[in-house]
């Protein structure tokens, strides 16, 4: 009888296990069932021609009803202070929007920028379009009274945005004594959409922002529980009998310039200046295979016009994360998102692994990228080939991402595969599955699991399933009003090594949580939002002996005025157990051991509508077995619509009195953006990093003839501020580069 019980128990366990796997597979492959109660709102098809001149006086516009708007901020549901009319319409090939923004004080209309992709607390008109109606991703189109174009790709239901993405669209604005007015025209080929029986259903959010009042008038009536830009809260709208053209955009470029580098001589006693001319040509091709699938091809890829990275000081035990800025990797890049940790930037795929190594560029021979939707599947495919250099073998980088809605319109499951293969025989593969499931209106369950195969690791020991894996399980309530919470558990093995991704630590198990409560105030209150409880924490344990490696607890309190100003304060507790010493600048070292330390921090942000505004942060507390003081300050001055100045300063003062060690780190960054008009602009910055003893300058001038037709002039120079820090005196100038790049796009 005992034997039968054991067998029965094993049988039941097997049934449960197989049933669990079956449920996951069914959820992955079953089509989703939409639970939207209301039918999509039908948009108006234009009954006549529209002249794109910013003046919305055509009979075709007058036949379109304005959208019903609510005040989202500063008081949700309050009375709008200015007359506002937004109309949306379409024809066979274009999506149209018009804005009549009347203003009782036209002199107060804010135009702080003439720089492409840059509005800085300007008055703005914005459209957010969830083109596939997937409740997760969207495209943002924005303009200000000067007609500046801003386009952003939104992913993770507003949790991530990509301002480096650009596409083709038109806008014209007019400003006069009545206010300001705008007309947008976006080709369906730039949007992408999916039709069912000649009908495309997309999600739409539209709003007006009045900078000096911090006032946002919004369609649809999104609740305070949600941010105003989340695709899941967009209004479903219907467009019928529309057609997407399939243009082919061909963009050749020509690059020329000269660079100088000081390198150590063969004798090792001095530095020698080496100069090199640059002459390059290359080609990019974009083709809309279908209305919702785009193919990009690139040959001899170049990113000379991309802004240099910000200087940083690393006071942690982990690598710093730098975001992707290169245009080729931007379009709908959110489809490749696959994080394996809740708090850190750990991810299976990080495109900066391609063509960049330790901040230095590696030539890219070419590649292909396909993004969009095939049937019910979101598809992302990328393949790139890098050139052999003196220090690196030629490598091929590939990634395939698939994802689809399951169970309901707000739930997803997907998979990813990355490969990195070198001509020297090296290889690294990483694959995984993930899912996000909406349980109730605000509650979500999410998971990821990934595993890597790396030749270097497999040459040392045999494959170990769990040690080569990483993943997490998360349950959360998403809301910015009332109670918000999250709990998660994650584990990463000692052999997990995603060489096309980014990771901070290995061989650990982490438990984390977050709890917050927020109030939104009424119309009579000077405050918009009070957040007395914003706390979170985590604990990371080593897998080998289950000892605590790191832990953190933080409590924040935030207060937001209706003007846009805010003040905050927090208290933080840290625990770190070091098995090895930790090195910091100026030969400062933290001995191995266990440390508990505390920090208090606070800050004040001036209202964003001010032409001159500052943001300040100050903190002080213990730091391992010493102490640390922090000061951060950003000052922005919009001198006019032609010039913006931005000064940033960060100070870390670290002392260890018991060992008579310490250091001060200063980062000073002066950034300016200037524009004569919408065509000619200049942007530059100077960065001083006292820890690295370098001064870096970057200047970029652009003349934009039209979208896709540019002339760039780029100047970079690096200086050594402490030439005596090594045995051999360093040169004053470390490197210098001057480049000119011409880009011309034509359409077939």
Protein Blocks (a to p, Z undefined) as FASTA:
>chain_A
ZZmmmmmmmmmmmmmmmmmmmmmmmmmmpccddfbfbdcddddddfbdcddehpacbfkl
mmpccdddddfbfbghiacfbdcdddddddfkbccdddddddfblmlpccfbfcehiaeh
iacddddddfkonomaccdddddfkopacddddeehhpaccfkbccdddddddddfkbcc
ddddddfklnopadeehiacdddddddddfklopacddddddfkbcfkbfklpccdddeh
iacdddddddddddddddddddddfkopaccddddddddddddddddfblmbccdddehi
afklpccddddddfbfbdcddddfbfklmgoplmmgccfbfklmcdfbdfklgopaehia
cddfbdcddeddehjbccddddddddddfkbccdddddddddddehiambccdddddddd
dfkopacddddddddddfblmbccdddddddddfklmmmpccdfklmgccddddddddfe
hjadddddddddfklccfkbccfbehiadddddddddddddfklmbfbdcfbccdddddd
dfklopafbdcdddddddddfkopacdddddddddddfbdcddehhiacdeddddddddd
ddddddfkbmbdcddddddddehjbccddddddddddfblkbccdddddddddddfknop
acddddddddddddfblmbccdddddddfklopacddddddddfbghiacdddddddddf
blklpmbdcdfblbdcddddddddddZZ
